[in-house]
Amino acid sequence: MKKVLHLISSPRTEASVSRQLGSVVIGKLLEKYPGSSLKVRDLAASPVPHLDEIHIQSFFTPVENRSPEQEKAIRYSEEAIAELQEADLVIVEAPMYNFTIPSTLKAYFDHIARAGITFRYVGNGHLPEGLLKNKEAYIITSSGGIYSEGVLKPYDFVEPYLRFFLNLVGIKVIDVFRAEGQAAVGAEAALQKGVEGVVVL
């Protein structure tokens, strides 16, 4: 049994290739681990508030000193972090938009990157230590071009960024599943190739 958190970021619905590939991955996981629980956070259906000054203030204000406005502002972050803390396995869907992740997913990351809660500074010029321990993730991405290899690989800012960020907060990436090359072979063929490559551990 696993506690699975499924993060969806594509603003498209039925036509979204990343959503379709993500559904396949979820199906295989639930088949492999019967009895698992699934929590879905659709960042497009319920848009993430981008950080503003009141959010930042609430992050750095002790709980006992927060104003009602700060309590309201920090609620999204607190709930999102609680979901991550509870999960064993995180499925992150991130279609490539202009060579990187959708802004909704970046905004979500801004809410969960909290010093002392999801990571801690260790000093001496080293990267922070992740505090979300004993958690694993699969990354699911889709793109018009082929970025896993070849001439476009240096311009893939999706997988490297996601790997780095998830590792930063302590989550180990197990694998990446891609539906790529849609501009060349079409969405259906790219999706099919992506599906064929899905193996869950």
Secondary structure, DSSP 8 states (H G I E B T S, - for coil): --EEEEEE--S-STT-HHHHHHHHHHHHHHHHSTT-EEEEEETTTTT-----HHHHHHHTS-GGG--HHHHHHHHHHHHHHHHHHH-SEEEEE---BTTB--HHHHHHHHHH--BTTTEE---TT---EE---SEEEEEEEE-SS--SSGGGGGG--SHHHHHHHHHHTTEEEEEEEEE--HHHH-HHHHHHHHHHT----
